[in-house]
Amino acid sequence: MHRILHEGYQPDEELLALLGIEQEWLTRWPHELSGGELQRFCVARALGPNTRFLIADEMTTMLDAITQAQIWHAVTEIAKKRKMGIIVVTHEKKLMQRLCHRIIDFNE
């Protein structure tokens, strides 16, 4: 996983810690990680230093509630720090209400 992360860029220790990526995971192959662990790596790769907008299309849908909350907390903290925009695409109204400043509901 260490090599896979480095293909995009070298993430700093703060980002890895904020996303809950443990150092021992870096030596594993993707098939040796859980879905939540892999999702954290995907988010880390998406949050490269040049990312100005993140399109999060059902980014945490298949994860348990605790992992979802951890990832969204990390992403929103990074977005605030970097003044980065996020477009959230989700079917979960509570998530939208918690994260978004403006909501467009195409079902209404």
ABEGO torsion letter per residue (X at the ends): XAAAAAAABBBBAAAAAAAGBBAAAAABBAAABBAAAAAAAAAAAAABAABABBBBBGAAAABBAAAAAAAAAAAAAAAAAAGBBBBBBBABAAAAAAABABBBBAAX
